[in-house]
Amino acid sequence: MSKELSFPKDKIKILLLEGVHHSAIVDFKKRGYTNIDVSPNAMSEEELLGCIADYHILGIRSKTNVPASVIEKGKKLFAIGAFCIGTNQIDIEACKQQGVAVFNSPYSNTRSVAELIIANSIMLMRRIPEKNALAHKGIWMKEAKGCYEVRGKTLGIIGYGHIGSQVSVMAESLGMKVLYYDIEPKLPLGNARSTDQLEELLQQADIVTLHVPGTPQTKNMIGEKEFALMKQGAIFQNLSRGSVVDLQALREAYLSGKISGAAIDVFPVEPKSKGPGFESTLQGLDNMILTPHIGGSTQEAQENIGIEVSSKLGAYMDNGSTVGSQSVPDLNLPLQQGTHRILHIHKNVPGVLSEINSKLSQYSVNIVGQYLKTNETIGYVVLDVEDTSNPEVLEEMKKVNHTIKARILF
């Protein structure tokens, strides 16, 4: 059922940065949101501060940082879409304090990442990077020394989430054995076997691949000690977060022969744009695949991400649904016929809902439906009411103690 929004869609200003896939623009326009500014580049904090006050929705990928200063200046900002897996580049706590909904796409590129893990495994076990570099120099290095099939080898997966588990299935189809470690209990797929000891995985795996989030707990979780535990000649891969591996320790493990090859797609410091300027201690090593954070960079993945995130943003703007939000509590909302909808975001303290109901009662507003969910910081209440024609109702909602944001959606 279509409802007339109290804030016209053509007045909603959207800013999409970093070449967000065209599928997102198509989806927004299908929903009636046509006031869209697009840039292929990331923006600095200073650039964002200069323009964010004009926009209601901001769309970014992984290179644009959105700190508290930007969120606080974005007084009109309803939502931020991270058209990528993570939201580390966004100050989520500031978004909670300002009532800004943040949406991302944590699973749309899992297949793309998983395929690259498998491809890297085969290339590194066959020492293809080294032989390719030599062939380009005119050197014909035809030999089987140090080259192996992946069939029968053990793949150690650290982090058995959506990507890790998909890698597990693909690896088994190639005849590999799979051992995985996760801090949370996870049911194995196929014949994969779990271990609750990271050390056991490191000691048994021929290939180790990381699929963990970037948190204080995972910072440099693989370093000198962990490389020392690995098999002699093991293969190592990190396509998760740049902060989780000590790259100098990896370099030393490679030069000593402990690690025979590695694939690294993410780095502690990454350039803001394409072109020269990338530096890493791993450059110049023979059997080393260095890629510029492209694990999920396929046309299929970017198209899927564009559709998923724009759909979440559109649902929030159209009916207040916050399914998948990383900041505002998660609510999946039905539509009621013949009603108006009020959205209210507030600090998570006792008494707010009671005060809201009291104020509506004072104006004889009948509540047809009421939905409330909280997180540790804020509460989100959605009210379907029979009448909001009195303009004082919204003003009273804004005056409720501890209110962060309040608006009549339709």
Summary of the structure (lengths in Angstrom):
residues: 410
radius of gyration: 25.1
end to end distance: 12.4
largest distance: 86.4
contacts: 1338
relative contact order: 0.12
helix: 33%
strand: 20%
